[in-house]
Amino acid sequence: MDYLSSLPQASVIALETVGNWYWVVDKIERAAHKPVLANAAKAKAMMVGGNKTDKLDARGLAILLRNGTLPSV
């Protein structure tokens, strides 16, 4: 099953503005979800912890999004 189809309808999804963000945004929009591009440098400065892993970054972005403090571009 496609991961995006398992999410609640019209989910808001945060992602970093990395070099390949455009194709991910296209996929999110085609699945009828709303992408929010985060300013990666500002978001990382707001996240707790110094370790960088994709799992920790995803959790940090989700927390910032949920709290309404995600720095978007």
Protein Blocks (a to p, Z undefined) as FASTA:
>chain_A
ZZklmpcehiacdddddfklmmmmmmmmmnopacddddfklmmmmpgcjbdcfklmmmmm
mmmmmnopaccZZ
